[in-house]
Amino acid sequence: MVQNKDLNSVLVVSSSKKFYQQFMELLPKSEFSPLCSVTTVGEAKRILVDRSFRIVIVNTPLSDDFGIHFAIELAEKQNCGILIFVKSEIQDAICQQVENYGILTLPKPVSKQMVFQSIKLLVAMQQKIRALETKASSLQSKMEDIRLVNRAKLLLIEQLKMSESEAHRYIEKRAMDTCVKRRKVAEDIIKTYEN
């Protein structure tokens, strides 16, 4: 079965089976699939070794851990949206602990509408983060290309006594003539003159 990459995979970590059932009813399968459930932090850590999820829901407290340290650790290691449910009396204290990690908290009890809106907010944040990561990766690649070309120019200036503009023109022309990127030409020049 081919999985639609646009679907949002969800991991629910809750000691309560009823909590998981409520999520099954709340989240449309057309947008959120697969929906996976575990009852302990230990199980969650084991499943996260082999799989990643876009959204992780933690219903505190759990039987083997309260769940806050797990959520923080997860936020530091993986790029996923995390939503924690805590008793309303301690929500402010928990929120202060986790908000710098990008973790959302909701008080229990909470309306289905608030839960759904929070999950949609997590999805929107994850899409924005992925777009920014793609852009950052592209910029890093371009910066590396510029560094290599500048290094190659410097070698042409030192080894062949070209001016900066002549070295630039040489790399540009060579790239056009051989139908390769300037980076490839620069790498070839570096290999030739650095060793």
C-alpha positions, 0 to 999 in steps of 0.5 A: 500500500502506497502511503500519501506523504501529505498525510500527518502521522500522529503518535498518541502517548496515553495511559487512557484508551478512552483518550486515544478513542476520542482522537480517533473520532476527532481527527479526519483520516483523510488528513491524519494517518496513520494514527498510532497509540502507545501507553508508556514513554518506553513504548513511545521511545521504542517506536520512535527509533524506527518511525517518525511522526509529524505530531506527537500527543502526550496525555500526562501523567503516564504510568512510567513517567509524567511525560514532560521530560520525554516531550522535551527530549523529543523536541530536541531530537526530532522535528515534530509538533508536540501537544501535551495535555496536563491538569488545568491546575499545573498547566501554567507551570508546565507551559513555562517549562516546555514553551521554549521547545515549541511544545504546546500545552492544553489543560484537561478537560478541554473542548474538542474544538480547542484540541482540533484547532491546536492540532491544526496549528501544529500542522501549520507550524510543521509545514512552515518549519519544513519550508524554512529548512528547505530554504536554509538547505538551499542557501547553505548549498549556494554558499558552499558553491560560492566558497568553492568558486572563490577558492578556485579563483584564488588558485587561478590568481596565485598559480596562473597570475590571472586577475580576479575578473579573468579568473571569474570569466575563466570559470564562467566560460569553462562551465558554459563550454562544458555544460557543467555547473560552476561548482564542478569547474571550481572543484576541478581547478582545486584538485588540479592546483591544490595537490 
